[in-house]
Amino acid sequence: MKYDKIDLEQKISDMGEYEIPSLATHIRLFAGKVSFGISDRHGDLKTARGKFFQIPPGMKRVSFPEYINDGNHIYGRPQFTR
C-alpha cells in the first residue's frame, strides 16, 4: 500500500466543500487537515494517523458537515456529492 499526498491540505477553519482531485481514491480529515491519497486497495483504510475513507466513483466534491474536536485532534466522516 502506498499513499501519496496530492497538494491539498487545508485547515479546519477553511472548512467548506472541497473539489476532489481526479487521481484521488481516498480522503481523511485528521489533526484539522484534509488529505487526499492514492491507493490500489478498496474500502476504508485505517492508519496510525487517522482513517482514510474511500471516495465513491463519480464523486466530485466532499465536505465534513459533522466534524469532531476531541481536544487533541479534529476528525470527521466525509459527505460526498457529484
N, C-alpha and C positions, 0 to 999 in steps of 0.2 A: 504494500500500500504506500502511496506517495501523495503528499499534499504540496501543492504549490500555491502560494498566495497570489492572488490576482489584484494588484494595485488598488484595492479598495478596502480601506479601513476607515470607519467614521465613528466619532464619539457619540455616546447616547444622547447628548444634548442636541445633536443634529438629527435625532430620530424622526423619521418620516417614512416615505416609501422609497425603496432603492430599486434601480434597474439592475437586473441580473445579467452579468457578463455572459456572452454566448458560450464560452467554454466551461463555465462553472457547473459542477454536478452536485456540490454540497455547500451548505451555509451554516454559520454559527454566530451567535451573539454571546460573547464571553468577555468579562472584565470591561464591559462598556464599549466594546468594539465589534463591528460586524466584519467577518472574514468570509471570503468565498474560497472554495477549494476544488480541486480536480481529483477524482479517484475513479478507478475502474471497478470498485466494489459497489454493490447495490444495497439500498436500505440505509437507515441511520447508523452513524458510526460514533462510538464513544472513544474519546482520547483523554489524556491526562489534563488537557486544557479545555475541557468542555465537549459537548455533544455536537457533532456535525449532522444536520438534517439533510436528507436527500431532497433535491429540487425536482418536483414532478415535471415530466416532459411538457413542453409548450408554455411553461410559465415565464412571464417577462418581468414581473415586479414582485417585491417582497416587502413586508412591513412586520413590525413587532408590536402589535397593539397592547399586549399584556406582558410587559417585561417585569422582572423581579429584581429588587435590590436587597440583598441579604446582609448588607453592611460591609461585606468583603468583595463581592462580585455582583455585576449586573448581567443577567442572562434571561433568555426567553425563548419561546417557541415561535417560529415564523408563520406568517399567514401569506399565502401566495395568491397572486392574481394574474390574469392573462394580459 
